[in-house]
Amino acid sequence: QVQLVESGGGSVQPGGSLRLSCASSRRIDTFNYMGWYRQGPGKERELVAFTSSGDSTNYSDSVKGRFTVSRDNAKNMLYLQMNSLKPEDTAVYYCYADGGAFNYWGQGTQVTVSL
């Protein structure tokens, strides 16, 4: 059973920064893709950013230039550095891994951006 555990969420003022972490119980270089999704209040879950096993990255237009996804294969960790946060970034952020036959989700971590 693969486990993904997120951490690093919290409350921050607009313009602030947070770094989310996702710890995997399985070697992350065995996943096709890993990424971050988020679900805001009353909204559908949406893709924020992902990185492939070949280290390519992709971002949603809403976070491009502000968020950076990265991975540390040696530590089996995925990160999301979030800068210049806006109130509309408020959401539960989920770590996701495409394992081929199965996909995996973390339990989510809350990010709240407000004055």
N, C-alpha and C positions, 0 to 999 in steps of 0.2 A: 504494500500500500504506500503510494507516494504521498508525502505531506509537503505542502507549501505553507509557510508561516510568515505573515507580513508583520512588520513593525515600523515605527517611526511616525505614525500619524499623530495628529494633535490639532491644537488651535493656534492660528497665527493671524496677524493683521495683514491687510492688503499690502502688497509689495514685499512681503516676507518670503522666507524660504523654508522648505522642509526636505528631508531626504528619507524616502521610503526604502525599506529593505525587505527582501523575500528570501528566506532560507529554504532550500530544497533538501529533502531526504534522499534524493536520487541525483546522480551526477548530471549537472545541467547540460553538459556537452552531448548528452544522449537525446536531448529534446530537439525537435525540429525548430520550434520557435518558443520564445518566452516573452511575456509582455505584461502590460498593465491595462486593466479596464477600470472604469469608474461608473458609479450609479449615483446621480444626484437626486435630491428630493423630488418625487413625482416624475422622474425621468427614466428612460430606458438605459440599460447598461450600454456603455459605449467604449470602443477601443481608444486608448490614449497613446500608447507607444508599444512597439515590439522590437525584438532583436532576434536575428536568426543564429543558427549554429555557426554560420559563416561570418558573424559579426556585423552583418548589415543591419541598419536601423530604419525605422519608419515612425512617423508621428502624425497625429491628427492635426488638422489645420489650427485648431483652437489652442494647441499647446506648443506648436512649432516655434523654436527660438527661445522658449522659456523652460522647457523640460528636457532632461537628458536621461536616456535609459542606458544602463551599462551592466556588465556582468563580470563576475570574478569566477572563472571556472575552477580555480584551485580551491576556493572556499564554497563552491556551489551556491553562490549568492547572486541575486538580481537586485538592481538598485533603480530608483527613480529620483533624480535630483530635480526638485521643483523650485524655480525661482520666479520672482515677480508675480507672486500668487494673487489671484483675483477672487472676489466673492463667488463668481460663477464656477470656480474650481472646487467649491465645497461639494463633497461626495464621499461615499465609501469607495476606497480603492482596493481592487482585487488583483492579486498576482495570478498569472495564467501560464500554463505550460502545455504545449502540443507534444504529446508523447507518441504520436503516430496512431496506434490502435486505441489509445485512451487520451483524454484531455483531463487536466487537473486544475483545480481552483483552490486558492487560499480562502481563509475565512473573512478576509477584508479588514481594512483599517480605516478609521474615520479621519477625514481631513476637513477642518472647518476654517474658512477664511472670513473674518468679520472684524469690525472695529471694536 
